[in-house]
Amino acid sequence: MKQILKTIALTVSVAMLSVFLFTSFFCAETMNDTVSKVVSNSRQFENAERIKFYYDAENAVLTVVSIKSLDIGNEPIDYIDVCVKVKISEDGIMNYLPEKTPSGLSLDEARTMISKRLWLFKTDLYDNTEILDYTKTPINDYGIEKYPLLDDFSTAAKFTDYLKTVFTKNIAEHYLQDTTITSFGNELYDIGGKVAQFTFDSENFAVTEVFASENGLWHLYRVTIQFDNDMHDLDGVGAYDDFYVGFFYTENGWRIAQTTFKNDYELFYFETYDKKATAEKNPSTSDLSVLFPLILSISFTGTLLCFKRGK
């Protein structure tokens, strides 16, 4: 009897290990296959030349986009031409999320968002006195007094929530990772490197729309702004530089998906999809649910055989 119990325990352990190994292998190796399935099932991707994707593991949502380029400025600017979102359930079933219909984006609305981005850019590179809370006791950091940031930006979570009102969620979540910050405990006391040698007029700037995609999901603007430093002011009237800001329509409305202010770039955080890397089947979205009962049935058969041998 003890031998039979040992055999059963061994069989079950092997079966569970097999399930774990099969699940880990297929989930890790078949994302390109999942993307391939989304692309093949959507007519919008018929003429797509470049495909990228982003998987939101927290919400189990896969975003697949096709990329096009604009020859504007000194170098081409990539933008999202097609965007398809898919919710992947625990059993691997894909559910296509409804497409969002873009609402109008006026020049004033775009300017308001760009102004927020310029304010962040100034805070990042020059000084953050505009968001310091002088009502609180400063902390002495190697002889330098540092005040905490205002309550709206006092923690990384709060600052990220604010960033999501300006940027796409993808950029907002990566913003702080790419920014120099000083924190004590859970509070932020400083952001940005303060390394720039010039400043600019963040209130008086010109905004011109230069492009809108056919589906209305993407708008690109040229921002002309005056710098007031001696290095650029060669003719005595100030130097003007052009930047580009791209807006993309998201589930939360219009958000900045690209700027050349600090090279904030939505597509930078997307993976590249290689069509050559696809396989014939896609266990992660179709076959995986079949693997579990298959492996368990094999385990059960093995257990029965062990009983027979024990008899």
Long-range contacts (C-beta under 8 A, 24 or more apart in sequence): 3-310, 4-306, 4-307, 4-310, 7-303, 7-306, 7-309, 7-310, 8-303, 8-306, 11-299, 11-302, 11-303, 11-306, 12-299, 12-303, 14-299, 14-302, 15-295, 15-296, 15-298, 15-299, 15-302, 18-295, 18-299, 19-291, 19-292, 19-295, 19-296, 22-291, 22-295, 23-288, 23-291, 26-283, 26-284, 26-287, 26-288, 26-291, 27-284, 27-288, 30-279, 30-282, 30-283, 30-284, 30-285, 31-55, 31-271, 31-284, 32-273, 32-274, 32-277, 32-278, 33-278, 33-279, 33-281, 33-282, 33-283, 33-284, 33-285, 34-62, 34-86, 34-88, 34-94, 34-282, 34-284, 34-285, 35-62, 35-64, 35-273, 36-273, 36-275, 36-278, 36-282, 37-94, 37-282, 37-285, 38-62, 38-64, 38-84, 38-86, 38-94, 39-64, 39-273, 42-82, 42-84, 44-82, 44-84, 45-82, 45-84, 48-81, 48-82, 51-272, 51-273, 51-275, 52-267, 52-270, 52-271, 52-272, 52-273, 53-270, 53-271, 53-273, 54-170, 54-269, 54-270, 54-271, 55-271, 59-87, 60-87, 60-88, 60-89, 60-90, 61-85, 61-86, 61-87, 61-88, 61-97, 62-86, 62-88, 63-270, 64-273, 65-267, 65-270, 67-267, 70-211, 70-220, 72-210, 72-211, 72-220, 72-222, 72-244, 73-242, 73-244, 73-260, 77-220, 77-244, 77-246, 77-258, 78-258, 78-267, 79-211, 79-213, 79-218, 79-220, 79-246, 79-258, 80-217, 80-218, 80-248, 80-257, 80-266, 80-267, 81-213, 81-215, 81-218, 82-215, 83-217, 83-248, 88-284, 88-285, 91-288, 91-289, 92-283, 92-284, 92-285, 92-286, 92-287, 92-288, 92-289, 93-285, 93-289, 94-285, 100-249, 100-250, 100-251, 102-215, 102-216, 102-217, 102-249, 103-249, 103-253, 103-254, 105-219, 105-247, 105-249, 105-254, 107-207, 107-209, 109-254, 110-207, 110-209, 110-219, 110-221, 110-245, 110-247, 110-254, 111-207, 113-166, 113-245, 113-247, 113-254, 113-255, 113-256, 114-205, 114-207, 114-221, 114-223, 114-245, 114-256, 115-202, 115-203, 116-165, 116-166, 117-166, 117-245, 117-256, 117-259, 117-261, 117-264, 118-200, 118-202, 118-205, 118-223, 118-225, 118-261, 119-202, 120-163, 120-166, 121-202, 121-261, 121-262, 122-199, 122-200, 122-202, 123-191, 123-192, 124-179, 124-191, 124-192, 124-193, 124-262, 125-192, 125-193, 125-194, 125-195, 125-196, 125-262, 126-192, 126-194, 126-196, 126-199, 127-194, 128-190, 128-191, 128-192, 139-184, 139-189, 141-182, 141-189, 146-182, 146-189, 146-190, 147-189, 148-187, 148-188, 148-189, 149-187, 149-188, 149-189, 149-190, 149-191, 153-188, 153-191, 154-187, 154-188, 155-186, 155-187, 155-188, 156-181, 156-183, 156-188, 159-188, 159-191, 164-252, 164-255, 166-255, 166-256, 167-255, 167-256, 167-257, 167-264, 168-248, 168-250, 168-255, 168-256, 168-257, 168-266, 169-250, 169-252, 169-255, 170-266, 170-269, 170-270, 171-256, 171-257, 171-264, 171-265, 171-266, 171-269, 174-269, 175-264, 197-229, 197-231, 198-227, 198-228, 198-229, 198-231, 198-232, 199-227, 199-228, 199-229, 200-225, 200-226, 200-227, 200-228, 200-241, 201-225, 201-226, 201-228, 210-244, 216-249, 217-248, 217-249, 218-246, 218-247, 218-248, 218-249, 218-257, 219-246, 219-247, 220-244, 220-245, 220-246, 220-247, 221-245, 221-246, 221-247
